[in-house]
Amino acid sequence: MNWDRIEGNWKQLKGNAKEQWGKLTDDQLDVIAGQREQMAGKIQELYGISKHEAEKQIADWQTVVLDKMHAIGKDKSVDDAATSHTTKK
């Protein structure tokens, strides 16, 4: 999966990231600005987990978000993709 898509749509996806990692503040998400390494470091720091675990959580989140973005295609917004809980037919 391509992190560039997440970075490019960060403004729409940061709300979903905050849902996933509730300890991240809006200011922290603005500073992260879609930069994966900064995100991993902040998650590691806030949750007291290993770098490996933070990377795993991000990879899992990335897969879900990008799969949802792909499933809806270009007809809906990225924000809808990140928060939708429907399954594709």
ABEGO torsion letter per residue (X at the ends): XBAAAAAAAAAAAAAAAAAABAABBAAAAAAAGGBAAAAAAAAAAAAGBBAAAAAAAAAAAAAAAAAAAAAAEAABBAAAAAABABBBX
